[in-house]
Structure formats: structure tokens, C-alpha cells
Amino acid sequence: MFSRAYKAAISLPPLLWVASFLLLPYLLMFCYSFWSVSAAQTIVHSWNFANYRQLLWVDVYWQTLLRSMWIAARVTFFSLLLSFPLAYFLSFYAGARKDLLYQFVIIPLWVSYLVRAYAWKTILGSEGVLNTLLQYVHLTKHPLEFLLYSPFAVVLTLTHIYTPFAFLPIYAAMEHIPRNLVEASHDLGATPAQTFWKVIFPLSVPGVLAGATFAFVLSLGDFLAPLLLGGPSGIMISNIVVSLFGAAYNWPLGAAISLCMLVLVVSLLFFSERLEKKWSIS
Amino acid sequence: MSSTTQILMTSATGRATGTLLSIRNVAKQFGKNVVLRDISLKVAEGEFLTILGESGSGKTTLLRIIAGFENASAGEVWMGEERLDSQPPYRRRVNTVFQSYALFPHLTVQQNVAYGLRVARKPEPEIAARVSEALDKVKMSAHAKSKPSEISGGQQQRVALARALVNRPRLLLLDEPLSALDANLRRQMQVELKSLQREVGISFIFVTHDQEEAMVMSDRIALLRSGELEQVATPREIYGRPATAYAAQFIGHTNLLKCEIRAGLVRCGSLAWPANLPDGVALFSLRPENIRVAAPDAALAGRVCAPGKVLQQAFQGATELLRVECKNGLVLVVRTPAGAGALDNVELEFSPDDAVLVRESPERI
């Protein structure tokens, strides 16, 4: 239908784009991760595994990586906890208000990430909305310190930011469940609760997996929320990468950590897709 | 215009049996849209009742009210001594075969059939025995481990049937279950479904828009039109003695004759026959096969005769369909056994008993 020349011409720009802005940078990062920095602060092109060894043996790196995963896991858990019932309600019980409520879930995505992160800062700070309120009603005498600059603040903010991302695939999966399956289940004597566990939940699992993957991967790589709200105890692995590429000027170590995260995320995506395929019905 | 329905309580064997389901003055409206009006209907034990109607006649809504997926706006549904319409669908001893089968796509054929027994927490050995018995009955044992997406439409149909029957409901509802199948498979399934119903002895309420299907399968047909029952009768009776013009036209072909009755004589164009009816205007239904082409001047006593000219002659295998113009421009459709050749001027004759007085079917919104 289309000539070879035409096909080549239209596929060239995206291929060039992917090559120069994705493949090339990854290749460079890959190379950097085996190089090192000399005492005179220059990059030495000597190939070795020193950076990877450092990542495994220096506590702060692997501990921060583990803590980041722990934060991301909690964000995933709470995002699912919020978005699953919301998607279920919207898809099955919202009736005519469905579209309006759906928009309410989407609207926060139009607001800048920074604005939303700063909003939590004003809410959680020692002079913030929440602490002022707690002291006003005499629940506490002093501002609660753990609210801001803590892993708690990071988990809270990231949950707020990534819940719509978890919600969307779950909602889409539920919208695709034929309603006559629910009727068939009731018809066969299943109560609403049995219908939920035997029909609705199994059929929404692919959406839950996709939503969980979104929430986990996006929050694992986040660095703004920990930067703004995390404090020293709420630092995440991306903050370390940022500082290694910046002030610390250790690009090789930064590249090694980045590549580890990349491998982690890609394998996660791979497994979640396998699982989704296994659960989805064609 | 409430439908006074004559209720025949005979089962397939002609033996009078008890009422299983009674629908009492059920009405349904969606907003301002009236879908069902004052429906009263009884279904006998072991009966195969077909709700026949065009799309939009309300037949599926009536079925959904019995199953419990819709609430009636008025009226009651009773099963024996038990009021059904106040109970949720999962408490009714009624099972449905859906138009699109609605098999659970994440479960195997076997698990689909076992679903009703599992949620009822029957012991596993009993479930296994009943499921394999049900799959045997619909000849689907070989596909027990398949997913619904791996089997054909006709096979899915059988699984849906097994899934419903395995629960031993007192009443099975079937919502146009054959409409997705091709013509050959459809005819085969009609026969199978009917013999299965005889075998299990469960009452079936079968919804269809196909009048032929209704005739083949049913003990009785309930003809629904724009949310009201036109007639409830056996296939033979509804065909031979249609109550309304709509019933006469919807089930089979007919000639609708608008006649004038005066002094015990019915007149329609050049046709006339005696009838013991009050004066006025009336509609008569005369089936094409009840009109015969007679030899000229061979008029029989007590039969109505009229000469006519053949306008059209369509050969249909065993029979031929003729359009014959009689005097005064009256055109009759006549079905005769396939004859020797072309016909031109013919003498038509029919028995006055075959001209059935029918009520007019006024337009409804």
C-alpha cells in the first residue's frame, strides 16, 4: 500500500529520536558506570567494577535503595487502598454521576506536581494548617515534628500524587467487565459479596497489577517529594543520584546506581506484564 | 384495552397441572416510557411457554422482572405460595440463559457449571457429580477444561444451559438463546432444547422474536405487542384462531378482510357468507392455505365461491403462492399445492368457518 521509501521516511524521525535521546544516553551511562573519578576530579576511562562494588558495600547506598523500595511499596499499598474502592464505586454504583466523579479524580493531574508537593508542605509544616489546628483544639501542646521532613510526609505526598495513576487502569479494567456477568452471578445464587470475590475482583486483577506497577515505579524514581518534604530521614535513592551527578561530581557512581534502578524497574515491568497476561482473558 | 387472557392449563402431555408462576398485573415504565402494561400470565409446572414479540415489545423486560434484574413498577410475581418480586435475584429459584450466554471468561467450562453449586456451598463430591452429569447432558464433557473463549458459540450455548440446569431450578428463563447461532445449528438446537425440557421436566420461559421458533418449541405462546399481551394460546390455536389482526399477521401469513355485516350476512367485496353476528364493520382473518382453487362451476354447498384473475404466481416447492384479484378490486393471497402450470382465471372457494373474526389491533405508543 505504501512504498518502502515512504515507510522509511515516516519511521526515520521517531527512530532518530529514540536513538539520540534514549539509546545513546543509556549507552553513555552504561560506559560511565565502569569508569572512575581521579583525585584531580577528572573522569578516568579505566574499565572496572569499583562503582558496583561500592553500591553493594557502602551502607548508605544499598540502605537508601532498600528504603526507597520500602517507601514505594507503602505508596503502592495506600494508592491501591484508595483507588480500588473508588474505582469500584465509580464503575458499579455511581450511575449518572460517573463521568463527573471521574473528572474529579483526573483534575488533580492538571495541577503542577510542584504545587501539590508544596501544598503538603504548608499543610504538614510546624506552622502549617494541620499543626495549627491540632494545637487550637488542644490535642497537642507543641507542633508535631514527625509530620514534615520524614518518610511519613514522603509516603503521604506520593500517595496523593500517584493515586490517580493507580486508579486509571483499575477503573478501565472494571469498565470492561460485562455487566451481564454480574447478573449471571446473582442469577446463579451468588450474593453481592460472593459476586465481588468470584467475578469482579478476579476480572479486575490485570488493572490492579498495572496500577500497582505505575504507583511503584513512579514513586521509586521520585526525587522532588523527598527533596521538599523528606528531610534527612526521608531521602530516596534518586536524591543520591542527583547529588552524585551534581555537587558530589561522581558521575560514574551515579551512573552505576541509575543502571541498577533501571534493571530493577525494567524487570518489574516485565514480570508485571507477564502476570497481567496470565490474569487477563482474551 | 386490558388484556383478558384465556389461560389454558395444560402441559405438553395435555394433562392438567398446577400453576408454578403467576404474574399478576405487572407493569413497567422507564421514566415516561411505558414498557409493560398490566400483564397477567400463569405458567404451569413443566410447561414450555414462549414470550413472542418484536423488538421493543417488552419481552426481555418481562423476563428480567421474573429473574429479578428489574423491579416491576406495579404488580406482583408469585411462585407457588412465595412472592418472588420482593426478593433479590440470588434468592429466587429461577435461572437464566442469557442472550450472549454471559459465561465467566476467567473460569473453565467446568468451573462455570459448578458456579451455582459452589456459591451454595454444596459438598465437593456432590458438585463434581452434578457438574459432570450436566455436562454429559449437553454433550460438553470433552470440553470441561476449556475456557469459554476456546469453544464455539453453539458450545457456549450448551454450557450456559448446563450452568443453569445444574442448579435444578423450578423455572428456567431463556432470553433469545438461539439468536446468535446460524440457521442450521439453530434448528438443531430448537429440537435439542425442546427434548431436554421434556426430559428434565422444568418449566421454561423462552423469549424470542422468531414466530417459527415459537411454533416449533412451545406448549403455549404469549404474544406480546407494545407492552401488552395480544393472545396467550397453544401454537395451533393462535395460528388457527388468532384473536387479533396483529396475532393473525405476526404468526404466519393471512388475508385480513374488512367486512360489513348486515342482517346476518358478512360482505367483503364480491364475497359474502352468512354469520350470526351483530350488524357493523368487522375484521376477518383468512389464511392463504384455507382458500382453494376449485374447478369452474363446481361450487360446493356451504362454501364461499368467487371468480378471480391471477396477478402473480410464485412457485415455492411444495406449494405455490398466488395473488388473485377478485371482483371489486379485492386481492387475496392463496396458497395451493404446486400445480401443473400457469394459471389465469380461477374460481376460488373457502369455508366460512376458516374466516376468523379478529379484533382490530389499534396503534399504541
HADDOCK unambig.tbl for C-alpha pairs under 7 A between the chains (distance, minus, plus):
assign (segid A and resid 180 and name CA) (segid B and resid 102 and name CA) 5.89 0.50 0.50
assign (segid A and resid 181 and name CA) (segid B and resid 102 and name CA) 5.35 0.50 0.50
assign (segid A and resid 181 and name CA) (segid B and resid 103 and name CA) 6.97 0.50 0.50
assign (segid A and resid 181 and name CA) (segid B and resid 104 and name CA) 6.49 0.50 0.50
assign (segid A and resid 184 and name CA) (segid B and resid 102 and name CA) 6.45 0.50 0.50
assign (segid A and resid 186 and name CA) (segid B and resid 89 and name CA) 5.81 0.50 0.50
assign (segid A and resid 186 and name CA) (segid B and resid 90 and name CA) 4.69 0.50 0.50
assign (segid A and resid 187 and name CA) (segid B and resid 89 and name CA) 5.58 0.50 0.50
assign (segid A and resid 187 and name CA) (segid B and resid 90 and name CA) 5.37 0.50 0.50
assign (segid A and resid 187 and name CA) (segid B and resid 95 and name CA) 5.78 0.50 0.50
assign (segid A and resid 187 and name CA) (segid B and resid 96 and name CA) 6.60 0.50 0.50
assign (segid A and resid 188 and name CA) (segid B and resid 90 and name CA) 6.43 0.50 0.50
assign (segid A and resid 188 and name CA) (segid B and resid 95 and name CA) 6.40 0.50 0.50
assign (segid A and resid 188 and name CA) (segid B and resid 116 and name CA) 4.77 0.50 0.50
assign (segid A and resid 189 and name CA) (segid B and resid 90 and name CA) 3.92 0.50 0.50
assign (segid A and resid 189 and name CA) (segid B and resid 91 and name CA) 6.20 0.50 0.50
assign (segid A and resid 189 and name CA) (segid B and resid 116 and name CA) 6.03 0.50 0.50
assign (segid A and resid 189 and name CA) (segid B and resid 119 and name CA) 6.74 0.50 0.50
assign (segid A and resid 189 and name CA) (segid B and resid 120 and name CA) 6.99 0.50 0.50
assign (segid A and resid 190 and name CA) (segid B and resid 90 and name CA) 5.73 0.50 0.50
assign (segid A and resid 190 and name CA) (segid B and resid 119 and name CA) 5.57 0.50 0.50
assign (segid A and resid 191 and name CA) (segid B and resid 90 and name CA) 6.16 0.50 0.50
assign (segid A and resid 281 and name CA) (segid B and resid 105 and name CA) 6.36 0.50 0.50
assign (segid A and resid 281 and name CA) (segid B and resid 106 and name CA) 6.26 0.50 0.50
